Amino acid sequence: MFATIIEPLQYSFMQRAMMMAIMVGVICAVVGSYLMVQRLALLGDAISHSLLPGLAIAFILGANIFVGAFIAGVISTILIKIIHTKSNLKEDAAMGIIFSAFFALGITLITVVQKENKIDLNHFLFGNILGVTWGDLRDTVIIAAIVILVVVLLYKELLFYTFDKLGAQAVGLPVNLLDLGLMMLIGLTIVASLKAVGVVLVLSLLITPAATAYLLVTRLHQMMFLGVGVGVFSSISGIYLSYFYNLPSGPAIVLVTSALFFLTFLFSPTQGILTNT
Amino acid sequence: MNGVGSLEIHNLGVAYLRLEALTGINLQVQPGRLTGIIGPNGAGKTTLLKAMLGLIGAREGLVLYHEKPLQKQLELVAYVPQRSQIDWTYPATVWDVVMMGRVRKTGWFRSFSPTSRRLVQEALGRVGMDSYKDRPIGQLSGGQQQRVFLARSLVQEADIFCFDEPFGGIDWKTEKIIFDILHELAAAGKIVLVVNHDLGESITNFEDLILLNRELIAAGKRENVLTDDHLYRAYRGKVVFLTTNKN
């Protein structure tokens, strides 16, 4: 058993994958907790899909794909806000329009350039954590450090703001800055997670560990810590499943975290549907 | 207490799109007097509070405290929003929510001091919620939720207290606790403003009233505000009053 667990780790691509998995598991659960309590799950989905053209353009130009993705995320978020505030359309409609348009643009761009560049659209869509490079890892370390630092330093302000926006504004907290900060955290986290699970599945790592923890504990920081446990465990076991059974890594990770959610949904001591009848 | 002065509202006007919500509000709120804001549904009671604090944009007007704009001194204000505006499924305990009242005083990048913890503990005792401090907020009754918010406002050590409909859908025990504390705050020389739509017996708790209906109908001592003429103008005769003008 022990040998089976150790054996894959002799390969450096597996070591990199594991380190990536742990970091992504941590920041997705932390930032996902904020998405969940603010009922912004769909925004996470919208942002992640809209990153695709940024990835493609950065790739074509030979720029850092993290930077390209981040710029695309910022542009799409701004467009969503503009449509929402300058018309009577609701935010979800604005999100649906923008994210599908950006997603289509991204797929078109990648399809056009993928033949001569030997890249695979599937890796953008569903991730390829076994193909992580040291450069990717370095970028993810930087992003993870920023995200965790911001959350630790602004924890009490973000708790107040996400619980009671009006109350926070009434005591003079800079709510627009806090909102912008949260959006940046969400964008950075999604960008950092793309290599692991891709744009289509990143929502799962953001929401599912946080939601699983929500069914078990009652305070935001507990939700974050437990969510981190769920996220990291899912990412690591997903990689092993992928390695031993030759499954695609992103979907394997998502399936593990979803399984953990459904187990909790059924058997949570306080909120499980089978344990609380 | 370092000199609580009066709160002055000059020509305050608020419009939503092209609809005038409030027009030409001029009044003074005196410290040390429990002041109710009353008027029919849609009269702009909540709007007045929110516009004073800059939570919604005012079309025109000025709100001054100590002759300086109130919105530059929001650290002196404790605001309690309507309960219905809060997501009570949020993962937080009673303790967490009351602690939020100390965020501004604590300042950026610091953790809560022992003083803050002591104040929160005391405030929870004062509203009769100390045995609930580890309870998730989703498991509280409406009255208990309201008392938690009252405790949060108390720990802010504010000069100006603004409550939006604190008496909606609560039990009599909570109503008594809230009124007792509001009277104490007023007696301590604070400015205490309470939006209230109930014109029943409880209105005798207020010393001053502000009567609104899109514009200021009357403001001042309760007995001077609650006249048949004022009430008729505010409610356009749509309401039968159970108590008017009793002292």
Interface residues (C-beta under 8 A of the other chain):
Chain A: V37 R39 L153 L154 K156 E157 L159 F160 T162 F163 D164 L166 G167 A168 Q169 A170 V171 G172 L173 Y214 V217 T218 R219 L220 Q222 M223
Chain B: K50 L53 G54 L55 L74 E75 V77 A78 Y79 V80 P81 Q85 I86 D87 Y90 P91 A92 T93 D96 V97 M99 M100 V103 R104 T106 W108 F109 S111 F112 P136 R152 Q156 C162
